[in-house]
Amino acid sequence: MSAGPAKLKNPVLMGTVGAAQGLRGEVRVKSFSADPTAIGDYGHLHAEDGRVFEVLEVREAKNVVIVRFRGVNDRTAAEALNGLELFVERDNLPDDDLDDDEFYYADLEGLEAFDAEGRSYGTISGIFDFGAGDLLELKGPGKRPMLIPFSEHAVLEIDLESGRILIDPVAAGLVEDKDDDPAAPFRPKEG
């Protein structure tokens, strides 16, 4: 553990530290990489407070990986890390491993959301998962941030090169469906 740069240029969340494991300074980490044991493969991990962590050992456990960091040698030091989010610089992640329809969530931030008519709904300012699926936060000038589902119905196309996503504003919950007339009487569908 050593002091490092306070902020990464383009941080990507790689994992969150959980409880201490055993007495040797190991911690449970929820890894967000496709291969959970690859959490240390892309360089040192950075905390938001500027601390830098070097992964010495990683092994799989149920739903988490057990990690030993350089300089974290006992249970007390390991317990102090509980809840810490660990990031890596986006440039350290390999692009050649990605298929054409794959990307890193960090690459979505800053993309502008448009509908088929060319109306802008703001730019992606964050990606969240509260347990019911991923959500994109859209923020427009003078508007409150809005959350839309990151689903194939709401997000129709992602164009990283032009810095845009194509959305269906009805499926995204941003506008009412014109076909749904709230004044019309309810009729169950025949089936």
C-alpha positions as a printed Julia matrix, in Angstrom:
191×3 Matrix{Float64}:
   0.0     0.0     0.0
   1.46    3.35   -0.99
   0.3     6.86   -1.7
  -0.61    7.43   -5.32
  -2.39    9.85   -7.61
  -5.54   11.24   -6.04
  -7.63   10.83   -9.19
  -7.47    8.58  -12.21
  -8.22   10.21  -15.56
 -10.91    7.68  -16.51
 -11.52    5.28  -13.6
 -13.25    1.92  -14.02
 -14.65    0.2   -10.94
 -13.02   -3.23  -10.65
 -14.26   -4.36   -7.26
 -15.51   -3.57   -3.78
 -13.76   -4.82   -0.66
 -15.89   -6.72    1.82
 -15.09   -8.43    5.09
 -11.68   -9.61    6.24
 -10.89  -13.28    5.58
  -8.76  -15.06    8.17
  -5.88  -13.53   10.12
  -3.23  -12.9     7.41
  -4.72   -9.68    6.0
  -6.79  -11.23    3.23
 -10.1    -9.64    2.24
 -13.19  -10.73    0.37
 -13.66   -8.67   -2.8
 -16.69   -8.52   -5.07
 -14.96   -8.43   -8.45
 -16.63   -6.76  -11.45
 -14.29   -8.17  -14.1
 -15.56  -10.9   -16.46
 -13.01  -13.25  -14.91
 -13.24  -12.4   -11.19
  -9.66  -13.57  -10.54
  -8.34  -11.1   -13.14
  -9.01   -8.17  -10.8
  -5.29   -7.45  -10.44
  -4.28   -8.14  -14.05
  -4.62   -4.55  -15.27
  -2.25   -2.75  -12.94
  -2.48   -1.53   -9.39
  -5.92   -0.8    -7.96
  -6.7     2.72   -6.78
  -9.0     3.93   -4.02
 -10.78    7.3    -4.31
  -8.67    8.66   -1.44
  -5.48    8.15   -3.49
  -4.24    4.9    -1.92
  -2.85    2.36   -4.37
  -3.08   -1.41   -3.86
  -0.94   -4.13   -5.42
  -2.58   -7.56   -5.62
  -0.26  -10.31   -4.4
  -2.64  -13.29   -4.44
  -6.19  -13.98   -5.67
  -8.28  -17.09   -5.24
 -11.92  -17.8    -5.94
 -14.5   -18.29   -3.24
 -18.28  -18.45   -3.4
 -19.54  -15.23   -5.1
 -16.29  -13.34   -4.29
 -12.53  -13.57   -4.63
 -10.14  -13.65   -1.69
  -7.36  -11.12   -2.22
  -4.11  -10.4    -0.42
  -2.68   -6.91   -0.99
   0.92   -5.87   -0.44
   1.23   -4.14    2.94
  -2.04   -5.51    4.37
  -0.66   -8.14    6.72
  -3.16   -8.68    9.51
  -6.87   -8.84   10.18
  -7.03   -5.31   11.64
  -5.57   -3.78    8.47
  -7.9    -5.93    6.35
 -10.99   -4.9     8.35
 -10.11   -1.23    7.78
 -10.6    -1.75    4.01
 -14.21   -2.96    4.28
 -16.43   -1.09    1.78
 -13.53    0.37   -0.22
 -14.13    0.67   -3.96
 -11.14   -0.2    -6.14
 -10.56    1.33   -9.58
  -8.15    0.93  -12.48
  -7.35    3.38  -15.27
  -9.55    2.71  -18.33
  -6.51    2.8   -20.64
  -5.12   -0.27  -18.83
  -8.04   -2.43  -19.97
  -7.59   -4.33  -23.24
  -9.83   -3.39  -26.17
  -8.73   -6.28  -28.39
 -10.54   -8.78  -26.14
 -13.9    -7.15  -26.89
 -16.32   -8.38  -29.53
 -17.94   -5.83  -31.85
 -21.02   -5.56  -29.64
 -19.08   -5.37  -26.36
 -17.75   -2.32  -24.51
 -16.83   -1.15  -21.05
 -19.45    0.75  -19.1
 -16.91    3.56  -18.63
 -17.01    4.08  -22.42
 -20.73    4.96  -22.24
 -20.3     7.97  -19.97
 -20.48   11.17  -21.98
 -22.42    9.65  -24.9
 -25.44   11.7   -25.96
 -28.87   10.04  -26.08
 -31.06   10.74  -29.13
 -34.36    9.35  -30.38
 -35.11    8.42  -34.02
 -36.32   11.99  -34.73
 -33.0    13.44  -33.55
 -34.26   14.87  -30.23
 -31.59   14.9   -27.53
 -32.38   13.59  -24.04
 -29.02   14.51  -22.5
 -25.73   12.73  -21.98
 -24.99    9.6   -19.98
 -23.58   10.74  -16.66
 -23.59    7.41  -14.81
 -24.48    3.71  -14.89
 -26.18    2.16  -11.87
 -27.41   -1.25  -10.76
 -29.74   -1.2    -7.77
 -30.52   -4.9    -8.13
 -33.23   -4.9   -10.81
 -31.02   -4.37  -13.86
 -28.69   -1.69  -15.13
 -29.86    1.91  -15.41
 -28.35    4.78  -17.38
 -28.46    8.27  -15.87
 -29.13   10.97  -18.47
 -28.36   14.58  -17.67
 -29.32   17.46  -19.93
 -28.63   21.19  -19.58
 -31.03   22.7   -17.08
 -32.79   19.36  -16.52
 -32.87   17.04  -13.56
 -31.03   13.72  -14.09
 -33.27   10.91  -15.38
 -32.75    7.16  -15.11
 -33.64    4.89  -18.03
 -33.38    1.1   -18.22
 -30.28   -0.14  -20.02
 -32.22   -2.73  -22.01
 -32.46   -3.68  -25.67
 -35.97   -2.12  -25.81
 -34.92    1.26  -24.4
 -31.4     1.52  -25.88
 -31.63    0.56  -29.53
 -28.09    1.32  -30.68
 -24.75    2.32  -29.19
 -22.37    4.21  -31.48
 -19.14    4.81  -29.56
 -17.41    6.38  -32.56
 -20.0     9.14  -33.02
 -20.53    9.52  -29.25
 -24.25    8.73  -29.39
 -26.85    6.21  -28.35
 -30.22    5.76  -30.02
 -33.06    5.33  -27.55
 -36.77    4.59  -27.71
 -38.16    7.31  -25.41
 -41.41    5.38  -24.82
 -39.63    2.16  -23.78
 -37.2     4.26  -21.73
 -40.13    5.79  -19.83
 -39.28    9.34  -20.91
 -42.49   10.05  -22.82
 -46.02    8.66  -22.79
 -47.09    6.3   -25.54
 -49.42    8.29  -27.81
 -51.48    5.15  -28.45
 -52.35    4.86  -24.75
 -55.31    7.16  -24.16
 -55.88    7.46  -20.4
 -59.47    8.62  -21.04
 -60.34    5.48  -22.96
 -62.31    2.84  -21.05
 -60.33   -0.2   -19.92
 -60.96   -3.24  -22.07
 -59.12   -6.46  -21.31
 -57.41   -7.93  -24.31
 -59.17  -10.86  -25.88
 -57.05  -13.84  -25.88
